[in-house]
Amino acid sequence: MDNPFVSTEWLADRLHAPAIVILDGSWYLPTANRKPLDEYLVGHLPGAVYFDMDEIADKSTGLPHMLPAPEVFAREVGRLGVGDGMTIVVYDESGLFSAPRVWWEFKAMGAPDVRILDGGGAKWRAEGRPIESGPVVRPAATFTARFHPELVRDFADVKSAIASAGQIADARPPGRFAGRDPEPRAGLKSGHMPGAVSLPAMNLVANGGLRPMNELKAMFEAAGIDYDKPIITSCGSGATAATLLLALSLAGAKDVALYDGSWAEWGARADADVVADQ
């Protein structure tokens, strides 16, 4: 897999290029009590439009920010001004938290050139680069969705993987994986899927970017990950699972897919087995 990251210098040099569209993909856990759209309106990278992954979503499931149907995704991102032939650069204000989820959504919908700003908005601001406020309205564009189902897994796929001793990597913090700490969403069981391994996304990130590849590979090796066999990544709601998918893919894993429902679905279902550490 090619490295999708671009530097702040790279983007600054191309800030107003007509073939580049910048997306602020900031999103936070419910417990953070932050409003990313309000924060975007106060200040964002010049020309950036806000990508609301809770709005551009399949709302029929009751689960948070589920990937919508390809035609819905195409229509909504076209309204944002994202079109065919453009280079899409995604960032978030946490450094590297929700941007990989937006990157994954576009990859799942067949966008050929999607990048992530290394260091995100925090690095951009720390370098004293320009910020603008208020909404950005780009001309509507045509985005052609070409869905890649091999990047997405559902509840049945995960149950099947568990039954066949497949690889499931959980990106939630260790306390939630072990069942010691409560879930940020009410009504969910605590623990993890049978056979899953803990690979917290927060351990993969430092200074707004992924840790050096040798460190990532050491973590994956310690967890017993086999790059030649399929891997399903999961987290609380399918957001940081994308960070784990990104890191595994860059490390050389050949078949990595994201469980879109993640623990928001698994932890709520009576027919889902849950293991909690004693």
NORQUI-V891510 format. One line per field, one symbol per residue. ss: DSSP state (2 for helix, 1 for strand, 0 for the rest). burial: # if it has 9 or more other ideal C-beta (glycine too) atoms within 8 Angstrom, else .. A space follows every 10 residues. Layout:
# NORQUI-V891510
ss=???
burial=???
This chain:
# NORQUI-V891510
ss=0000110222 2220000001 1111000002 2200022222 2201100011 0000000000 0000000002 2222222222 0000001111 1000000022 2222222200 0001111002 2222220000 1100000000 0000000022 2110222222 2220001111 0002222200 0000000000 0100001100 2222110011 0022222222 2200000000 1111000002 2222222222 2000011110 0222220000 00001000
burial=...###.#.. #...#....# ########.. .....#..## #..####### #.#..###.. ..######.# .###.###.# ###..##### ########## ########## #..####### #####...#. ##...#.#.. #.#.#..#.. #####.#### ##...##### ##...####. ..#.#..#.# ###..##### #..##..### #.#..##.## ..#.#.#..# ########## ########## #.#..##### #######... .#.###..
